[in-house]
Amino acid sequence: MGENDFAEMIATLKRAAAALRDAEIEFLLAGGLASWVRGGPESEHDLDLMVRPEDAERALAALQSAGMRVERPPETWLFKAYDGEVMLDLIFRPVIGPVTDEFFERAELLEVEAVPMLVLALEDLMTTKLLVLREHEVDYDGVVEIARSLREKIDWDEVRRRTQGSPYAAAFFTLVEGLGVVETTSGR
């Protein structure tokens, strides 16, 4: 992603945050930008915001009122909005379950380019990214990059607990432990 593309993504984030705040809809910054704001890598392709399922339709309407083109894709876990070339995913049912009050309670209030907003907890971010991995969608680049850059800030025991049962998460832990990014758990 080029510098101008990232600047456009940040501008879209600010417009979306203002639209949702004006509509009194609580939201979370998620995805790659939730990592970036804490010192992780720049996001590579889109902007992710999370809202409670009961707020999703109003949030989509608020983004449309702010001048964004909106879309209801066939997937039942998100809506999409477009601000010029920037795509925004409005997520309300990620792979780890519907967005609930607990997501907001675990989130951190951070300043993102001078705009205060709730940012998804790193453990929720990593759990989501690991549980979305499937047989035909196995790409560890992004999660390893986040793990490498934010390793000290993540409660790895919590992520392990929440991803237990996923062979793709187990493979991720084998990889990052082998690379020395994450410490091996005791008893292994």
Rosetta blueprint (number, residue, H / E / L):
1 M L
2 G L
3 E H
4 N H
5 D H
6 F H
7 A H
8 E H
9 M H
10 I H
11 A H
12 T H
13 L H
14 K H
15 R H
16 A H
17 A H
18 A H
19 A H
20 L H
21 R H
22 D H
23 A L
24 E L
25 I L
26 E L
27 F L
28 L E
29 L E
30 A E
31 G H
32 G H
33 L H
34 A H
35 S H
36 W H
37 V L
38 R L
39 G L
40 G L
41 P L
42 E L
43 S L
44 E L
45 H L
46 D L
47 L E
48 D E
49 L E
50 M E
51 V L
52 R L
53 P H
54 E H
55 D H
56 A H
57 E H
58 R H
59 A H
60 L H
61 A H
62 A H
63 L H
64 Q H
65 S H
66 A L
67 G L
68 M L
69 R E
70 V E
71 E E
72 R L
73 P L
74 P L
75 E L
76 T L
77 W L
78 L E
79 F E
80 K E
81 A E
82 Y E
83 D E
84 G L
85 E L
86 V E
87 M E
88 L E
89 D E
90 L E
91 I E
92 F L
93 R L
94 P L
95 V L
96 I L
97 G L
98 P L
99 V L
100 T L
101 D H
102 E H
103 F H
104 F H
105 E H
106 R H
107 A L
108 E E
109 L E
110 L E
111 E E
112 V E
113 E L
114 A L
115 V E
116 P E
117 M E
118 L E
119 V E
120 L L
121 A L
122 L H
123 E H
124 D H
125 L H
126 M H
127 T H
128 T H
129 K H
130 L H
131 L H
132 V L
133 L L
134 R E
135 E L
136 H L
137 E E
138 V L
139 D L
140 Y L
141 D H
142 G H
143 V H
144 V H
145 E H
146 I H
147 A H
148 R H
149 S H
150 L H
151 R H
152 E H
153 K H
154 I L
155 D L
156 W H
157 D H
158 E H
159 V H
160 R H
161 R H
162 R H
163 T H
164 Q L
165 G L
166 S L
167 P H
168 Y H
169 A H
170 A H
171 A H
172 F H
173 F H
174 T H
175 L H
176 V H
177 E H
178 G H
179 L L
180 G L
181 V L
182 V L
183 E L
184 T L
185 T L
186 S L
187 G L
188 R L
